[in-house]
């Protein structure tokens, strides 16, 4: 979980730099507050992931010596990928309904 923690901390640094530039260019308190809250959220999440990642055992995907095709005992390998997966995700998100309503409205 080390990569995920540093990814969130990198986002916090990016949002912090963007917040400084945003304030200097716009002097908008609302946008700066939103960016500051984004910095806080990304920092807290990154710190939590790094902090708890030290206390958890190493994950299989974190093992540099592990084999890619290795299957954990007691679990079946999931190699099948259905082509309908994307369609199911889009249906859950309501993309099909938006497309139908947009075409019905003349868009």
N, C-alpha and C positions, 0 to 999 in steps of 0.2 A: 504494500500500500504506500510505499515510499514515493512512487511516481505520481500517484494521485494527489498526495499531500503537497508535493512541490508544484504540481500543476495548479492547484488552488492558490497557493501562495504566490505563484507567478501572476495569476489573474489579479490578485490583490495588489501587487506592485503595479501592474498595468493600469488598473482602475485608479490607483493613487496618482500616478503620473498624468493620466487623462483628466483627473479631477483638478489637478493644479493648472494644466493648460486650459481647461474649460473655464475655470474661475478667472484666469488672467485675460481670456478673450471675451467673455460674456458678462461676468459679474452677476450671474443669475443664481440666486440663493437656492431655488428649488432644484435645479439640475445638479448643483454642487452637493446638496444634501443627499440626493438620490445616489450620486456617485460615491459619496462618503459611506453611505449605508451599504453599497455594493462592496466597497473595500472591506468594511467590517465583516460582512457575511462571508466573503471569500477567505479572509484571514482566519476567522473562527473555524470555518469548515476545514481549511488546510491544516491548521494547528491540531484540530481534533483528530483528523485522519492520521497525521504523523504521530501524534501522542498515543493513540490507541493501536496503531500499526506496530509499535515497538513491543506491545504486550501480547499480541496475537502470534500464533505460530506462523511460520513462513507458508505462503500459499504455493500451490504447484506452479502457477505461472510466474512466480518470482524466482524459481530455481533455475539458475543458469546452466546447470549440468543435466537438467531434466530432458527427457525425450518428448518430442512433439506428439508422437502417436501413443504415448503411454496412457493407459486407462486405469483409473483408480479402482482398486478391488471393490467389488460389490456394486459397481455402477456400470450401466451399459453405455457403450459409445453412441453418441447421437450424431450420426453422419448424414441423416436424411434431411433435406431441405425442401419444403414444399414451395411450389411456385406461387401458391395462393397467400403466402404470408404477407406480402406487401398489400395485397388487396384487403386482407382482413384488418390490417393496421389502419389503412385509409378509411375503411368503413367505420371503425371505432371512432376515428377522429371526425367523422362526418363530412369528409371531402366529397363523397358522392352526392350528398344532399346539397352541398354548396354548389356543385357543378350543375345539378339539375335545376335548382332555383335560379342560378345565374343565367342559364340558357332560356329558362321560361320567362325571365324578366327582360330578355332581349339583349343580354350582355354577351 
